[in-house]
Amino acid sequence: MDELLLSKVRLAVIAQLITAEWVTFTELQKSIDVTNGNLGAHLGKLVKAGYVKEEKRFEGRRPRSRYRLTKAGRTALLSHVAALQALVDP
């Protein structure tokens, strides 16, 4: 199992990103229903691990961050799910 994906919030982030091209910070925050600080900390760990790509830019005068799942993140999720499946189907 992937220790990084044992967190409920990090797993929820990966689940949101798996079917999307890009998802904004605000969209993630609303769909996962966590505080901005909590989400930011978890996203930082996923970005540092190379599971999520972060893009920061400005739209007008407002900062906008968006995220997408990397190939490494997809592979990690699939391996994590396989490991969990092995626990219930020995």
C-alpha positions as CSV (number, residue, x, y, z in Angstrom):
1,M,0.0,0.0,0.0
2,D,1.0,3.6,-0.6
3,E,1.4,5.4,2.7
4,L,0.8,8.7,1.0
5,L,-2.6,7.5,-0.2
6,L,-3.8,6.3,3.2
7,S,-4.9,9.8,4.0
8,K,-8.6,10.3,3.4
9,V,-8.1,13.8,2.0
10,R,-5.2,12.9,-0.3
11,L,-7.1,9.9,-1.6
12,A,-10.1,12.1,-2.3
13,V,-7.9,14.6,-4.2
14,I,-6.5,11.8,-6.4
15,A,-10.0,10.5,-6.9
16,Q,-11.2,13.9,-8.1
17,L,-8.3,14.3,-10.4
18,I,-8.3,10.9,-12.0
19,T,-11.1,11.7,-14.5
20,A,-10.3,15.4,-15.0
21,E,-7.8,17.3,-17.2
22,W,-7.4,20.1,-14.6
23,V,-9.2,21.0,-11.4
24,T,-8.9,24.3,-9.6
25,F,-8.1,24.6,-5.9
26,T,-11.5,26.1,-5.3
27,E,-13.3,23.2,-7.1
28,L,-11.3,20.7,-5.0
29,Q,-12.0,22.5,-1.8
30,K,-15.7,22.6,-2.4
31,S,-16.0,18.9,-3.5
32,I,-13.8,17.5,-0.7
33,D,-15.2,19.9,1.9
34,V,-12.0,20.7,3.8
35,T,-10.4,24.0,4.8
36,N,-8.1,25.8,2.5
37,G,-5.1,25.2,4.8
38,N,-5.8,21.5,5.2
39,L,-6.2,21.0,1.4
40,G,-3.1,23.1,0.7
41,A,-1.0,21.0,3.0
42,H,-2.2,17.7,1.5
43,L,-1.8,19.0,-2.1
44,G,1.8,20.1,-1.2
45,K,2.6,16.5,-0.2
46,L,1.1,15.1,-3.4
47,V,3.0,17.7,-5.5
48,K,6.2,16.9,-3.7
49,A,5.8,13.2,-4.3
50,G,5.2,13.9,-8.0
51,Y,1.7,12.5,-8.0
52,V,0.1,15.8,-8.8
53,K,1.2,18.7,-11.1
54,E,0.4,22.2,-9.9
55,E,0.1,25.2,-12.1
56,K,-0.2,28.7,-10.6
57,R,-1.2,31.7,-12.7
58,F,-3.2,34.9,-12.5
59,E,-6.5,35.6,-14.1
60,G,-6.8,39.3,-14.0
61,R,-5.6,40.2,-10.6
62,R,-6.6,37.0,-8.9
63,P,-4.3,34.1,-8.3
64,R,-5.5,30.8,-9.6
65,S,-4.0,27.4,-8.9
66,R,-5.0,24.3,-10.7
67,Y,-4.0,20.6,-10.5
68,R,-3.9,17.5,-12.5
69,L,-2.9,13.9,-11.9
70,T,0.5,12.8,-13.2
71,K,1.4,9.5,-14.7
72,A,3.2,8.6,-11.5
73,G,0.0,9.6,-9.5
74,R,-2.2,7.4,-11.7
75,T,0.3,4.4,-11.3
76,A,0.4,5.0,-7.5
77,L,-3.4,5.0,-7.3
78,L,-3.8,1.8,-9.3
79,S,-1.1,0.0,-7.3
80,H,-2.7,1.2,-4.1
81,V,-6.2,-0.1,-5.2
82,A,-4.6,-3.4,-6.2
83,A,-3.0,-3.8,-2.8
84,L,-6.3,-3.0,-1.1
85,Q,-8.1,-5.5,-3.3
86,A,-5.5,-8.1,-2.4
87,L,-6.5,-7.7,1.3
88,V,-10.1,-8.5,0.6
89,D,-9.5,-11.2,-2.0
90,P,-6.6,-13.3,-0.8
